[in-house]
Amino acid sequence: MKLALNASTIKPTPLLEKIRATGEAGYQGIELWAVELYEHVGRGGEISDVEKALADYGLEVPCFIAIRSWGDTEGREYDLALDEARRRFELAARLKCPLVVCTPPIEKAGFADLHGRYQDLLEIGDAAGITAVLEYLSFIPSLNNVPDTVSVLEKVDHPKKCTILDAFHSWNNQTTQEDIEKLPLEWISHYHINDANPNLPRYKQLDPDRVMVSDGVIDLKSELSLLKSKGYDKWLSLEIFSQEWWDKDPLETAKVGYDRMKQLVDAVGWEIES
């Protein structure tokens, strides 16, 4: 088992400082966002700066975020979305990152036609040596839970088809532990760990409502135990979007997250790869 920090968890921090804090806190990896790399270059930086920082702290990039617009657009706009996907896959490949998350339609309801579009992304990813990961988001009108995601994956003819499990999104919209138990192990790319606000109702929470691991109402130990019983042994990555934690020192936030994750991993009986 390896632990990663999603860069969103310390979002206001400059990119190279995020990498430093992640390494110093003890993580094995950091999930990076394409927009932050673009911003780094736009301000005069180089991708080689990022490569060096990752190497200096011995960090892997388990996943790159995200491919957007592929589910919302038609015609020429769809072609442009795929062109941007190619650029992001190639950037991920440069960083030796094997996975890129593909965000489903944010505004468009329904998911009946997503399998063909997701197939396009998988094939584009093949050319760069990258796996496109189909994401579900609990608060959007299209793909918002694991059962619906499975229904899309079942229609896809590609050996690398997969989805990312997310504790918050599963809890927030119609995903049960039975659904996770039925999900084929090879269809799980990795796992986002987070918790849900105890003071807000289920089905109504949004990204900023996530709280730090073990501060909320999700039975994370039970869910991780289920994953362990399935044979899952990939990444756990902390992903929250909390202003409270953004306002703290990024190294403090990273360390608290690491310690909370390690406590759960130890309780479940996993070992963390050094």
KEKE-3310 file (N, C-alpha, C; in steps of 0.2 Angstrom, whole numbers, plus 5000, padded with zeros to 4 digits):
npx = (5004:5002:5004:4997:4996:4983:4985:4975:4972:4980:4978:4980:4994:5010:5015:5028:5031:5021:5025:5036:5031:5023:5033:5041:5031:5030:5024:5022:5018:5011:4996:4994:4987:4983:4980:4988:5001:5001:4999:5011:5020:5016:5019:5032:5040:5046:5043:5053:5057:5047:5049:5062:5060:5051:5059:5069:5062:5058:5046:5032:5020:5005:4993:4985:4976:4964:4954:4943:4927:4925:4913:4903:4902:4900:4903:4915:4919:4920:4931:4941:4941:4946:4959:4965:4964:4974:4986:4986:4987:5000:5008:5006:5012:5026:5029:5029:5017:5004:4990:4976:4963:4946:4934:4916:4901:4897:4886:4877:4864:4862:4870:4870:4877:4890:4899:4905:4912:4921:4928:4935:4944:4951:4958:4965:4973:4981:4990:4999:5003:4996:4983:4966:4955:4938:4928:4916:4905:4897:4888:4883:4873:4875:4885:4886:4887:4893:4886:4880:4891:4897:4888:4891:4905:4903:4899:4910:4923:4938:4953:4959:4949:4942:4938:4939:4938:4930:4929:4920:4912:4905:4899:4890:4881:4871:4879:4883:4892:4890:4889:4902:4909:4905:4911:4923:4940:4950:4944:4946:4955:4962:4961:4952:4953:4944:4933:4915:4905:4899:4888:4880:4867:4867:4868:4867:4879:4894:4910:4918:4913:4919:4928:4943:4950:4943:4937:4924:4908:4909:4911:4926:4935:4928:4926:4939:4943:4935:4940:4953:4950:4946:4958:4964:4978:4984:4985:4981:4974:4974:4961:4954:4945:4945:4943:4946:4957:4966:4969:4979:4996:5004:5012:5009:4995:4997:5004:4995:4985:4993:4996:4983:4978:4988:4985:4972:4976:4985:4975:4967:4976:4985:5001:5012:5021:5038)
npy = (4994:5011:5028:5044:5061:5071:5086:5095:5096:5105:5117:5131:5133:5136:5126:5119:5121:5113:5100:5099:5100:5088:5078:5080:5077:5063:5055:5044:5048:5061:5067:5076:5092:5096:5110:5117:5114:5120:5133:5135:5134:5145:5156:5157:5146:5129:5113:5104:5109:5104:5090:5089:5092:5082:5071:5075:5073:5060:5056:5049:5051:5046:5048:5060:5075:5084:5076:5085:5091:5081:5074:5083:5090:5093:5088:5099:5105:5094:5087:5096:5095:5082:5084:5091:5082:5073:5081:5082:5069:5066:5075:5069:5057:5061:5064:5052:5047:5035:5036:5045:5055:5056:5067:5066:5073:5089:5097:5092:5080:5063:5047:5038:5039:5039:5028:5026:5037:5037:5026:5031:5040:5030:5024:5035:5037:5025:5027:5036:5028:5029:5026:5030:5035:5033:5044:5046:5058:5064:5074:5079:5079:5068:5056:5049:5039:5023:5011:5016:5019:5007:5002:5009:5005:4992:4992:4995:4991:4987:4983:4990:4998:5007:5013:5027:5024:5034:5039:5050:5053:5041:5039:5050:5048:5036:5024:5009:4998:4985:4987:4991:4980:4971:4977:4973:4969:4973:4984:4995:5009:5017:5024:5037:5045:5052:5062:5065:5079:5080:5088:5091:5086:5069:5066:5080:5086:5095:5097:5107:5103:5092:5084:5082:5066:5055:5064:5065:5057:5045:5027:5023:5014:5002:5002:5002:4990:4981:4984:4979:4965:4962:4961:4973:4983:4995:5013:5024:5040:5056:5067:5082:5097:5109:5124:5127:5119:5123:5135:5133:5129:5122:5110:5106:5102:5092:5083:5080:5074:5063:5056:5052:5044:5034:5028:5022:5013:5005:5000:4992:4983:4983:4985:4999:5003:5006)
npz = (5000:4996:5001:4996:4992:4987:4977:4979:4992:4999:4992:4990:4990:4982:4967:4968:4981:4986:4982:4990:5003:5003:5001:5013:5023:5022:5012:4998:4986:4975:4969:4955:4947:4931:4928:4937:4933:4920:4925:4932:4921:4914:4922:4920:4924:4922:4916:4919:4931:4940:4938:4943:4957:4961:4960:4969:4981:4981:4975:4968:4954:4955:4949:4937:4935:4927:4914:4905:4898:4888:4889:4887:4875:4858:4840:4832:4844:4852:4846:4849:4863:4864:4858:4868:4878:4873:4874:4888:4892:4887:4894:4907:4905:4903:4916:4921:4925:4927:4926:4922:4927:4921:4920:4921:4912:4918:4918:4909:4909:4913:4906:4896:4884:4887:4886:4873:4871:4882:4878:4867:4874:4881:4871:4865:4876:4876:4866:4872:4883:4894:4906:4905:4917:4922:4930:4944:4951:4965:4966:4953:4938:4929:4929:4944:4954:4960:4955:4943:4936:4934:4925:4914:4912:4909:4896:4889:4878:4882:4889:4899:4906:4919:4936:4948:4965:4977:4994:4999:4988:4986:4998:4998:4988:4984:4984:4990:5002:4997:4983:4981:4984:4974:4963:4951:4955:4946:4940:4948:4949:4959:4975:4983:4998:5011:5021:5027:5030:5046:5050:5040:5028:5020:5002:4999:5000:4994:4986:4994:5007:5011:5024:5035:5036:5047:5054:5051:5046:5039:5038:5037:5041:5039:5026:5020:5025:5018:5005:5007:5009:4996:4990:4986:4983:4980:4978:4991:4992:4999:4997:4999:5000:5008:5016:5029:5031:5021:5026:5035:5039:5025:5027:5039:5037:5028:5035:5046:5038:5033:5045:5050:5039:5040:5053:5050:5040:5047:5057:5049:5045:5034:5026:5024:5010:5009)
capx = (5000:5006:5000:4998:4992:4981:4987:4969:4972:4984:4977:4983:5001:5013:5016:5034:5030:5016:5029:5041:5027:5021:5038:5043:5026:5031:5020:5026:5016:5007:4992:4995:4982:4985:4979:4993:5007:5000:5000:5018:5024:5013:5023:5039:5043:5047:5041:5059:5057:5043:5052:5067:5057:5048:5065:5072:5058:5057:5039:5029:5014:5000:4987:4985:4969:4959:4952:4936:4923:4924:4906:4898:4903:4898:4906:4921:4921:4922:4937:4945:4942:4951:4965:4967:4966:4981:4991:4987:4990:5007:5011:5006:5018:5032:5030:5029:5011:5001:4983:4973:4956:4942:4928:4910:4898:4896:4880:4873:4861:4862:4876:4869:4882:4897:4904:4909:4917:4926:4932:4939:4949:4956:4962:4970:4978:4985:4995:5004:5005:4992:4976:4960:4951:4932:4926:4910:4905:4891:4883:4882:4867:4876:4888:4886:4888:4897:4882:4879:4898:4898:4884:4895:4911:4901:4898:4916:4927:4945:4956:4961:4944:4942:4935:4942:4934:4931:4925:4915:4907:4902:4894:4886:4876:4868:4884:4884:4898:4889:4891:4910:4911:4903:4915:4929:4946:4954:4941:4948:4962:4965:4956:4953:4951:4942:4927:4910:4903:4894:4883:4876:4864:4869:4865:4867:4886:4898:4917:4920:4910:4923:4932:4948:4949:4942:4933:4917:4903:4910:4914:4932:4939:4925:4927:4945:4943:4932:4945:4958:4947:4945:4964:4966:4984:4986:4986:4976:4976:4970:4958:4949:4944:4943:4946:4949:4964:4970:4972:4984:5002:5003:5016:5004:4989:4999:5006:4989:4982:4997:4995:4976:4978:4992:4981:4967:4979:4987:4970:4965:4981:4989:5008:5014:5027:5043)
capy = (5000:5017:5034:5050:5068:5075:5093:5100:5096:5111:5120:5138:5133:5135:5119:5116:5120:5107:5094:5099:5098:5081:5074:5080:5074:5056:5052:5041:5051:5067:5068:5083:5094:5099:5117:5119:5114:5125:5140:5135:5136:5152:5161:5157:5140:5124:5106:5101:5111:5099:5084:5089:5092:5075:5067:5077:5071:5053:5056:5047:5054:5040:5050:5066:5077:5079:5077:5088:5093:5076:5072:5089:5094:5089:5091:5102:5106:5087:5086:5100:5091:5076:5086:5093:5076:5071:5085:5080:5062:5066:5078:5064:5052:5064:5064:5045:5045:5030:5037:5052:5055:5059:5070:5066:5079:5093:5100:5087:5075:5056:5044:5033:5039:5040:5022:5027:5043:5035:5022:5036:5042:5025:5023:5040:5036:5020:5030:5039:5024:5031:5024:5035:5033:5036:5046:5048:5064:5062:5080:5081:5075:5063:5050:5051:5034:5017:5006:5019:5019:5000:5001:5012:5001:4985:4993:4997:4985:4989:4979:4995:5002:5007:5019:5028:5025:5040:5038:5055:5053:5035:5040:5055:5047:5029:5019:5005:4993:4979:4989:4991:4973:4968:4980:4969:4972:4976:4990:5000:5012:5019:5026:5044:5045:5059:5061:5069:5084:5077:5093:5092:5079:5065:5068:5087:5089:5097:5097:5110:5100:5086:5086:5078:5059:5053:5070:5065:5051:5039:5022:5022:5008:4996:5002:5000:4983:4978:4984:4974:4958:4961:4961:4979:4985:5001:5019:5028:5047:5061:5073:5087:5104:5112:5131:5127:5116:5127:5141:5131:5128:5116:5104:5103:5099:5086:5078:5077:5069:5056:5052:5050:5038:5028:5025:5018:5008:5000:4997:4987:4977:4984:4988:5004:5002:5012)
capz = (5000:4996:5002:4991:4994:4981:4978:4981:4999:5001:4985:4989:4990:4975:4966:4970:4988:4987:4982:4996:5009:5002:5003:5020:5027:5022:5007:4993:4980:4975:4963:4952:4943:4925:4928:4941:4929:4915:4928:4933:4915:4912:4926:4919:4926:4917:4918:4922:4938:4943:4938:4948:4964:4962:4961:4975:4987:4979:4975:4962:4953:4954:4945:4935:4935:4924:4907:4905:4892:4883:4889:4887:4869:4851:4834:4833:4851:4855:4843:4853:4869:4863:4857:4874:4881:4871:4877:4895:4893:4885:4900:4912:4903:4904:4923:4923:4929:4923:4926:4921:4929:4916:4924:4917:4911:4924:4917:4905:4913:4909:4905:4891:4878:4889:4885:4867:4872:4886:4874:4864:4879:4883:4865:4865:4882:4874:4862:4877:4888:4900:4907:4906:4922:4922:4937:4946:4955:4968:4965:4946:4936:4925:4932:4951:4959:4957:4951:4936:4933:4932:4919:4908:4910:4906:4888:4886:4876:4882:4895:4905:4908:4926:4939:4954:4971:4982:5000:4999:4983:4987:5003:4996:4982:4982:4983:4996:5002:4993:4977:4980:4985:4968:4958:4950:4957:4941:4938:4953:4948:4965:4980:4986:5005:5013:5025:5025:5036:5051:5051:5034:5026:5014:4996:4998:5001:4989:4987:5000:5013:5014:5030:5036:5037:5054:5057:5048:5047:5034:5041:5033:5042:5036:5018:5019:5026:5012:5000:5008:5008:4989:4987:4984:4986:4976:4981:4995:4991:5002:4993:5002:4997:5014:5017:5035:5031:5016:5029:5039:5036:5021:5030:5045:5034:5025:5041:5049:5034:5033:5051:5050:5035:5043:5058:5047:5037:5053:5060:5044:5044:5028:5027:5019:5006:5011)
cpx = (5004:5001:5002:4994:4990:4982:4981:4969:4975:4984:4981:4991:5004:5015:5022:5034:5026:5020:5033:5037:5025:5027:5040:5038:5027:5027:5025:5024:5012:5003:4992:4989:4985:4985:4985:5000:5006:5001:5008:5022:5022:5017:5030:5043:5043:5045:5047:5059:5053:5046:5058:5065:5054:5054:5068:5069:5056:5050:5037:5022:5009:4995:4987:4978:4968:4958:4944:4933:4922:4916:4901:4898:4901:4903:4913:4924:4923:4929:4942:4946:4947:4958:4968:4969:4972:4986:4992:4989:4998:5011:5011:5012:5025:5034:5029:5023:5007:4993:4981:4965:4952:4935:4922:4907:4896:4888:4875:4870:4862:4869:4876:4874:4889:4902:4908:4914:4923:4931:4937:4945:4954:4960:4967:4975:4983:4991:5001:5006:5001:4985:4971:4956:4944:4930:4919:4910:4898:4886:4882:4876:4869:4879:4890:4887:4891:4892:4881:4886:4899:4894:4887:4901:4909:4900:4905:4920:4935:4948:4958:4955:4943:4939:4939:4937:4935:4926:4919:4910:4902:4896:4889:4880:4875:4873:4884:4890:4896:4890:4899:4912:4910:4908:4921:4935:4950:4951:4942:4955:4965:4959:4957:4949:4949:4936:4921:4908:4898:4888:4879:4873:4867:4865:4866:4874:4890:4906:4920:4918:4914:4927:4938:4947:4949:4938:4926:4913:4904:4914:4920:4935:4935:4926:4934:4946:4940:4937:4951:4956:4947:4952:4967:4973:4988:4987:4980:4979:4971:4968:4953:4950:4942:4947:4949:4956:4968:4973:4978:4991:5002:5006:5012:4998:4991:5001:5000:4986:4986:4995:4988:4975:4982:4988:4976:4970:4982:4981:4967:4970:4985:4996:5009:5020:5032:5046)
cpy = (5006:5023:5040:5055:5070:5083:5097:5101:5102:5116:5127:5138:5132:5128:5116:5116:5114:5101:5093:5097:5090:5076:5074:5077:5066:5052:5049:5044:5057:5066:5075:5085:5098:5107:5120:5119:5119:5132:5140:5137:5143:5157:5160:5150:5135:5117:5102:5103:5106:5092:5083:5088:5085:5071:5068:5074:5063:5052:5053:5051:5049:5042:5058:5068:5083:5081:5080:5089:5087:5073:5077:5092:5089:5092:5093:5103:5099:5085:5090:5097:5085:5078:5088:5087:5073:5074:5083:5073:5062:5070:5073:5059:5055:5064:5057:5043:5041:5031:5044:5051:5059:5061:5069:5072:5082:5095:5095:5081:5068:5054:5039:5033:5039:5034:5023:5032:5041:5030:5026:5038:5036:5023:5028:5039:5030:5022:5033:5034:5025:5028:5029:5032:5037:5037:5047:5053:5064:5068:5082:5077:5070:5057:5051:5045:5027:5012:5009:5018:5012:4999:5004:5007:4994:4986:4994:4991:4987:4986:4984:4999:5001:5013:5021:5028:5031:5039:5043:5054:5046:5036:5045:5054:5040:5024:5015:5001:4987:4981:4989:4984:4969:4971:4975:4973:4976:4982:4996:5002:5014:5022:5033:5043:5052:5057:5066:5073:5081:5082:5094:5085:5076:5067:5076:5090:5090:5096:5100:5108:5094:5089:5081:5071:5058:5059:5070:5058:5045:5034:5020:5016:5002:4996:5000:4992:4979:4978:4979:4967:4957:4960:4967:4981:4991:5007:5021:5035:5051:5066:5076:5094:5109:5119:5131:5124:5120:5133:5139:5130:5122:5109:5102:5099:5092:5081:5075:5072:5062:5052:5049:5043:5032:5025:5020:5012:5003:4997:4991:4982:4978:4986:4993:5003:5008:5014)
cpz = (5000:4997:4998:4994:4987:4982:4980:4988:5002:4995:4985:4988:4983:4974:4968:4978:4990:4987:4988:5002:5009:5004:5010:5025:5027:5017:5002:4986:4981:4968:4961:4947:4937:4925:4932:4937:4923:4919:4930:4927:4913:4916:4925:4921:4921:4920:4921:4929:4942:4943:4943:4955:4966:4964:4967:4981:4986:4979:4968:4960:4951:4949:4943:4934:4931:4917:4908:4898:4887:4883:4888:4880:4863:4846:4835:4840:4854:4852:4847:4860:4869:4862:4864:4879:4879:4874:4885:4896:4892:4891:4906:4911:4904:4912:4926:4927:4925:4922:4925:4922:4923:4919:4919:4916:4918:4924:4914:4909:4909:4907:4900:4886:4880:4887:4879:4868:4877:4883:4870:4868:4880:4877:4864:4871:4880:4870:4866:4882:4894:4900:4909:4912:4922:4929:4938:4951:4958:4967:4958:4944:4931:4929:4940:4956:4956:4953:4943:4932:4930:4925:4913:4907:4907:4898:4885:4884:4876:4889:4900:4908:4916:4929:4945:4960:4975:4988:5000:4994:4983:4992:5002:4991:4980:4980:4990:4996:4998:4986:4976:4980:4978:4962:4957:4952:4952:4938:4943:4951:4954:4969:4983:4993:5007:5018:5024:5031:5040:5052:5045:5031:5020:5008:4994:4998:4994:4991:4993:5007:5015:5020:5031:5038:5045:5057:5055:5050:5043:5038:5037:5034:5039:5029:5016:5020:5021:5006:5001:5007:5000:4986:4985:4987:4982:4981:4985:4994:4994:4998:4997:4999:5003:5015:5024:5035:5026:5020:5034:5035:5032:5024:5035:5042:5031:5030:5044:5045:5034:5039:5052:5045:5037:5049:5055:5044:5042:5056:5055:5043:5038:5030:5022:5016:5007:5004)
residu = (MET:LYS:LEU:ALA:LEU:ASN:ALA:SER:THR:ILE:LYS:PRO:THR:PRO:LEU:LEU:GLU:LYS:ILE:ARG:ALA:THR:GLY:GLU:ALA:GLY:TYR:GLN:GLY:ILE:GLU:LEU:TRP:ALA:VAL:GLU:LEU:TYR:GLU:HIS:VAL:GLY:ARG:GLY:GLY:GLU:ILE:SER:ASP:VAL:GLU:LYS:ALA:LEU:ALA:ASP:TYR:GLY:LEU:GLU:VAL:PRO:CYS:PHE:ILE:ALA:ILE:ARG:SER:TRP:GLY:ASP:THR:GLU:GLY:ARG:GLU:TYR:ASP:LEU:ALA:LEU:ASP:GLU:ALA:ARG:ARG:ARG:PHE:GLU:LEU:ALA:ALA:ARG:LEU:LYS:CYS:PRO:LEU:VAL:VAL:CYS:THR:PRO:PRO:ILE:GLU:LYS:ALA:GLY:PHE:ALA:ASP:LEU:HIS:GLY:ARG:TYR:GLN:ASP:LEU:LEU:GLU:ILE:GLY:ASP:ALA:ALA:GLY:ILE:THR:ALA:VAL:LEU:GLU:TYR:LEU:SER:PHE:ILE:PRO:SER:LEU:ASN:ASN:VAL:PRO:ASP:THR:VAL:SER:VAL:LEU:GLU:LYS:VAL:ASP:HIS:PRO:LYS:LYS:CYS:THR:ILE:LEU:ASP:ALA:PHE:HIS:SER:TRP:ASN:ASN:GLN:THR:THR:GLN:GLU:ASP:ILE:GLU:LYS:LEU:PRO:LEU:GLU:TRP:ILE:SER:HIS:TYR:HIS:ILE:ASN:ASP:ALA:ASN:PRO:ASN:LEU:PRO:ARG:TYR:LYS:GLN:LEU:ASP:PRO:ASP:ARG:VAL:MET:VAL:SER:ASP:GLY:VAL:ILE:ASP:LEU:LYS:SER:GLU:LEU:SER:LEU:LEU:LYS:SER:LYS:GLY:TYR:ASP:LYS:TRP:LEU:SER:LEU:GLU:ILE:PHE:SER:GLN:GLU:TRP:TRP:ASP:LYS:ASP:PRO:LEU:GLU:THR:ALA:LYS:VAL:GLY:TYR:ASP:ARG:MET:LYS:GLN:LEU:VAL:ASP:ALA:VAL:GLY:TRP:GLU:ILE:GLU:SER)
# end
